[in-house]
Amino acid sequence: MCSVSAQLRPDAPGRTDVELLLPAALADVVDGRRLLSLRPGAEPGRRDAGAAESTVADVLALLQADYPGVYRRVCDETGNLRRYVNLYLDGEDIRDLDGMSTVLPDRAELLVLQSIAGG
Amino acid sequence: MDAVPKAMPAAEPAAGRHGVATVLAIGTRKGLWLATSSDRRNWELRGPEFPMTEVPSLAFDARSGTPRLLAGVRSEWWGTNVAISDDLGRTWQEPEQAAIAFPEDTGASLERIWQLAPDSTDRPGVVWAGCEPISVFRSEDGGKHFELVRGLWDHPHRTQWGAGYGGPAAHTVLPSPSDDSVHVAISSGGVYRSDDRGGTWDAFNSGIIADFMPEKYPEFGQCVHKVARDAGNPQRLYAQNHGGVYRSDDGGGQWLSIADGLPADFGFVMLAHPTRPDMIWTIPLGSAGERNPPQGRPAVYRSVDAGGSWERFDAGLPAYDFNAVLRDAADVDDADPAGIYFGTRGGEVYASADEGESFTLVAANLPDVLCVRAVAA
């Protein structure tokens, strides 16, 4: 789920941006930009016991807040990835990881691609 | 509002004062085309808009000034939204937030917008949307933002409604021009009516057969394909059913067969003349097991006596065509004489400038036509 988390602080100092790479079809809705930098509040890659970790869902929550036109094309209103949208974390499909709960490593790169659906 | 990417320059409607040019919007499985004509016989075609995007619903909202064109657009990748053009297709805007979205507590997500229906001139900002999964939404701001009609979503019958072949949808929304009633048709759930603008709903299917169910005349569950309202009597409705063609003279309280005189009682289309009482059109298809023009001979059937009798018209139509016409792939304009338009799943679009008596080809070789809407501009 991509619900907005109260712990997110996009302007928090010392955090590493997550790079969200967009396909051309989505770049058109953000003035041609192919890369969005998003900074979740929790430190990416942190694994300390009890520490908050940033997940894919956290990044998508930021996307929802800052770029709703991109978000609604990537996720439906239940918060799930759309059926024919794939999201790769450093080259791996998040569906093959922990989905929305996948914890982000430091300097994560998320790549949005549409699948080869249709005829 | 987002600007919408285009594959090629937008259509440029023929210049002219209101009523001089006709604009025909053609929604297909893969994109939107716009055709313009000054005589409804010779057409200029431009498109596609919205490449790789399904356009199953269109509406011209002509209640004030330049008609607003609303398009229910659906990408297999990027989801569904309402796109709006206030300049007859030259430019398009989509709200940044989805125009139609299910509230979180429903756990549902919008699949497809089957119907966009501007309300009467007395309710200038109100637009209704019939959607999949089965639901109705209402906008108060001309189609930029819609709210779920909770009365229908929470209806106790909802869990028992089925899915038509095209998906579980409220495909027809008919707000009354004369009172607070609204009719909705559902495949497969039947006809429902609200008398309080959507607050509460009851099934109105008495007399409509459901020959695919053990009980042939259930309270609900019928697969009604399209409902249209008579121009002269708001209580008179016409329905093309999944097997059966009907008329009701009491707002859906009782339905009577008007299928006699038609070559088949299956089909999707039902059109009513916008100003002339008792004039209607349908486009029959073979039985539910065929779903093509009977014997491959497409024709439009017109009645001028509210379904008491029917007359066949096929001038200008192909002698051999096995492509169906879907429920919203037909429209009637408000000119005099009225124009009739329809598109096929084979991608051909036809127009009639003489109330359906003869047709000319508007376009061919398009993707499956899902929706056509015409307006004088």
Interface residues (C-beta under 8 A of the other chain):
Chain A: A25 L26 D28 V29 P68 G69 R72 R73 V74 D76 E77 T78 N80 R82 R83 Y84 V85 Q114 S115 A117 G118
Chain B: D2 A3 P5 M52 S75 E76 W77 W78 G79 N81 E94 E96 Q97 A98 A101 F102 E104 G107 A108 S109 L110
